[in-house]
Amino acid sequence: MNNTSTKGTKKPSIYIDTCIARDVTERRTGRDASIELLGRIKSKGWSCKMSVFGLMELVDIEQENMFVNLRYFIEKRTLDEVYSSRRNRDLGRRELEKSFQYIDQFRNNYSFIELVGLSDNGWSLAIVVASGSNLHASDVIHLASAWMEDCDLVVTDDTFFIKEAKRYLKKEGIWDALKVCRPEDCYSALAEMGYTKI
């Protein structure tokens, strides 16, 4: 982990959760802090990472949205029918190509985001975190990815993820080197960690 006292003018390393990627790709209303943060990361040349798993979550969410729209708005099925069948979605080639284009466009527009994956040691860490916390498996993968990549911050809008990760990281004595916060709190967290040029 990075040493807080030596950070000064070094550039931070920030890991983004899937919800932050969705904020910027969808230009979601009220999520200006995510959009501004990604813009600053790019302009400042900061390290920005996201797991391959997060990219897969983006695909999954996009395909589920297409499935719901297709079945509910176009085919006029009831919401009960749509939601009970969404785990067995049957998108056609056209929809699947659209989901590929969605991800391809994300990767082109945000090419400064480095995609990372867990090594064997990373998966071992994920199992330890999962068994020692109340975090959901998907959040454990994100936290372990950021931890193994020596990131300073995990940025997310998920308040449960923030609360439980903070509790766990404090218990493990890691909180001073790896914090989890909302995009609105990113700069104050970095300042607290010793970054002076943010």
C-alpha positions, 0 to 999 in steps of 0.5 A: 500500500502507498505510504500516506506521508509520501504522497504529496504531489504524486498522482492518485490511483482511483478505482471506479465501481460499475455505478460510476461508469454507468453515471457517465455512459448514461449521463444520469441526472443528478450524477454530475459529480461522477462525470466531473470526476472522470473528466478530472482524472483524464485531464490530470493524468491520474491512474484510473482502474476498473475491473473486467468484472465491472465491464461484464456488469455493464454488459449485463445491465445494458442487456437487462434494460434492453430485455425489459424495454423489449418485453414491456414496452414493445410486446406489452407484457406485464411487469410480473411476466417481464421480471419473472423471465428476466433471468432467462432473457432471450435477446436476438442478434441485433440486441446483442450487437447493440450491447457490444457496441455500447461496451465498445463505445464506453472503452473508446470514450474512456480509453484512459481507464485501465481494465484490471483482473484478479490474480490467484492472490487477488481471488484468495484476498477476495475470499478472505474479504467475503468471509470476513465482511457483509459485502456482496460478492460483486462488491468484494471483487471490486474491493479486492481488485482495487486493493491488489492494484494498490489504488488509493480510492474506490469510488462508488454511489453504493452507500452499503458498499461504502459503509461496510468496506469502511468498517472492514478496512478499518478493522484490517488497518488498511483504511489510511491507504485505501478508502471507499467513498462517493464521487462527491467526497473524492477530493476531501478523501485524497486531501486527507490521504496526503495528496496536495495537488488535486 
